[in-house]
């Protein structure tokens, strides 16, 4: 299947996502949504420092605005996903304007930090949010990135060590529009137009190798929602000019919620996701709990178990 070449995709840019995963501290999978099976914690406040960087998603340069450098008027926050799924307007655990002064921004993005984040009641994991605060002509889609899996947060509740090097990404409005055009052709759904994916909520997932080995994107993998058929899982080819049945060399998957004509208002979809390794690959990946939320793009990294 051939599509328009509008979505020409540079593998080195997906490598930026892998670098973000590789440089994350404190184990695996810490930048990958939430893994399943960790118990809820209802103890009193447990405050830890959380810091990292925020940057445009690597897809923004080849398929979105050019240049993708206007990161002004953005807000960064960390949230408990269980809370914001139930109430999208709930206040974050911590948040504030992103400092985009040149002295605060480098090759990996603009630095952010919060001195005290209460993680005591987190059960699904920690998510970082980058949001455009413009009231009109927004440049960026509200974008969430997994910033600490449930098992990692459970460990943090005991150690209270600073959570560092959380890499957050923002998807541009132009990138969303290009991905919507791509999805409309792939799914043969003319109702998908620029803005549709943002309205439904969508996920950009990348399967990568072990953090200790550089977290290179993995070709030939599949991601599958367990016991959930509410999403379309699209495997773009290496140049985003067509689709396959497994990940291409960039390891990236586009997840689009299904919408019936009479579905009404989009709702959040949360599912447990399983990675099927490429044929002959002995590595394993943890099942992660993640999904889509209306008005939000979600960036998810599946890192192989160490």
N, C-alpha and C positions, 0 to 999 in steps of 0.2 A: 504494500500500500504506500503510495507516494502522496505527500501533502506539500503545501507551499513551503518554500525554503525560508520563509520569514523567520522561522525559529532555529536558525543556525546556532549551534550550541558548542562552546569551547570547553573541552575536557579540563583544561587547566583551571577553569573557573569553578567547576565542581570540586576540583582539588582544594579550593579554599574552604569548602565545607569539611572536607576530610581533615585539613589542618586544624580546623576548629575542634573537631572531635579528638584528634591526636593530642592536642595540647591541654585537654581538660585533665584536671587533677582528680585524685581520690578514687580511682577505680573505674569500673565499667558496668553498665552503660550509664554514665552520668549525664550525658547530653542527649538522651534518647527517649524522651517521654517518660513513662513510668512502667516498671516491670510489675508483673502480677504476683499476688500472694503475700505482700507485706501488710501487716496488721495496722489498723488505725491507732493513733496515739492521742489520748484525751487528757494528757497531763497538763500541768500548769505551763506557763510561757517558757519557751526555750529559744533564746535569742542568739543568733549567730550573724556574723558579717558575711555579706554576699557581694561579689564584684565580678566584673568582666568587661567585655567590649560589645559594641553594637555596630553593625555594618550592613550595607545593602546585600541582599541575597545574591550569590554569584550569577543567577539567571538574569539579574537586572541589566547587566551590561549588554549581553548579546540579544536579548529579546525585549528589553524595556527601554527606558529613556537613555539618551546618550548625549552628554555624559551623565552618569548616575552619581552626582556628587553633592546634590543639595539635600543635606541631612539636617537642615535647620528646622526649628519648631517641632521637634520630636520629643516625646515623653517616653521614658523607660520605666518599667515596673516589674516586680516579681509577684506572682499570684499563686494561690492554691486553686488548681483547676477544678476541683470538686465544688468549690464555692462559686466560681464564676460561671460554671455550667448551670448551676441552679439559679444564679442571679447575675446576669452579665454586667449589671451596673454596680455590683458590690465593690467596695473599695479594695485596692490591692494590699498585700502585706507590706509593701513599701514602694514608693514611686517618686518621680520627680523629673524635671526637664533634663534632656541630654545635653551635656556640655560639648558643643561642636567647635569650640575655639581651636585653632591649629595646634596649639601646644598640647591639647588633650587628645588629639586624633593622630593615628599613625596608619601603617599599612594594614593592620588587622582591624581597624575601626576606631571608634571613639570610646574612651574608658568611662565606666560608670561604677558606682559603689554605693552600698547601703550598710551603715554600721550595725544596725540591729534589726533583724528579721525574725519574727516569731514563727518557728517551724513546727511547733508542738502538735498541731492538729492536722498536719498534712498527711493524707493517706494515699493519694494517687501519684504524687511527685510534685516537683517544683517547676513552674513554667515562667519564662521571662517574656515580657511583652514590649514591643516597640510600636508606638502609635503616633500618627500625625495629628497634631493639635490644631491645624488650620481649620477654620470654619467653612471656608470655600476653597475650591480648586486644590484639594488634597493631592499630594504626590505619591503617598504611600498607603498601602493597605495595612490595617491593624494586623500585626504579625506576631504569633507566639512561637517560641522555640523551647523545646524540652531543656530544662536546666538542672535536673537532678531526679533520677529515678526513685521509686518508692523505697527500694532496699538501701540506696545511698542515703536518703533522708533519714531512714530509720537508724543507720549508723551514725549520722550527724547528730541525732538527738542524744546520743551517748557521748560522742567525742567533743561536740560543740566547736569543732575546728572551723576556721573561716572557709567558706565556699568560694573558690577563686576561679578565674579564667572561664567564666560562663560566656560562651559566644552566642549572641543574639543576632538574628537576621531580620531584615525588613524587605518585603516584596513590594515593588513599585506598582502603581496603578497601571502603567503601560505594560508591565510584565503580565499582570493579571489579564489585561485585554488580549494580549497575544496568546496566552495560554487558553483563554476562553475560545478564541478562534480555532485553535488547535483541537480542543476538546469537542467543539461543535462538529468538526469534520469527522473526527474519530468515532464519535458516538452517533453520528448522523442525526443530530438534534439541533434544528434551526432555532430553537428557543434559547440556546446558550449564546449569549452575546456579551460584549465587554461589560463588566459589572456583575454578570450572573454568578461567576465563581465566588466573588466576594460576598454576594448576597447569600448564597448557599453555605459558604464556608468551604475551604478545600485544604488539602494536605499535599506538601511536597516532601516525600520520604526518600532518603538515600541509604542504601545498604553499603556499609564499609567493612573493612577487615579489622583486625585487632588493633587497639590503640597503641600497644607496645611495638607494633610492626609498621606504624605509619598510617593506618586507617585508610588505605587506598580503596577507591570505589570498587565494588564487586559486580562483575558482569555475570549473567546467567542465573541470577537469584529470582525468587518470587516472594511477594508478601501477600498474606491471605488473612482476612478478618475471620476470626473463629466464630462460627454460628451467627453470622450477621451478613445479610445480603443487601444492605441499604446503600452501598457505595459502588461506583465503577472504578476499577483499578486499571490504570492505563500505563503501559510500558513504552515510553518514547524511545525511538531508535537513537543511535549515537549523535545524529545531527538534528533531532527533533523534526524530521521531515516525514516520519512515518512511525509505525508502532510494531512491537514484537510481542512475544508471550512471556519474556523474562527481561530482567534489567539489561541495558546496554552497557557499554564501557564506563559510562558516567554513574551507573548504579542508581539512577533516580527514577522515581515512580510518582505519577500524578494521581491523586485520589479525589474523585468528584462525587458528591452525594447524588443519589438518584432522586428525581423529583417528578411525581405524577402530576398530571394536568390539574387535578383537583386537590393537590396536597396542601394548598394554603401557605401559611407562613413556614419557612424553613426552621428546623429544630436542630439542636446539637446531636451528633452521632458519636458515641463513644464505644469502642470495641477493643477486644484483645487481638493483637496482630502477631502472626507467626511468620518467620522467614524460612523458606525452603532453600537450602544451599544449592549452588550449581552442581551438576552431575559430577561425582567423583571428589567433591570438596568435603573434607572431614571436619571443617569448622562448624561451630554451632552458634546460634543466636538466641538470646532470651526473648520470650514472648513479652510484648510491650502493650500497655493500655494507652491508647491515644485515639484521636478522632478529629472531627470537624465541628466548627461552631459558626453560626451565621455571622457575617461581617468580619470574619477573621481568616487569615491564611495561617497554617500551622506547619512549621519546619521540624521534621523528625529525622534523627540519625539512628540507624540500626547498626551498632558496633558489635563485631564478633566477640564472643566470650574469650577471655584470656586463658 
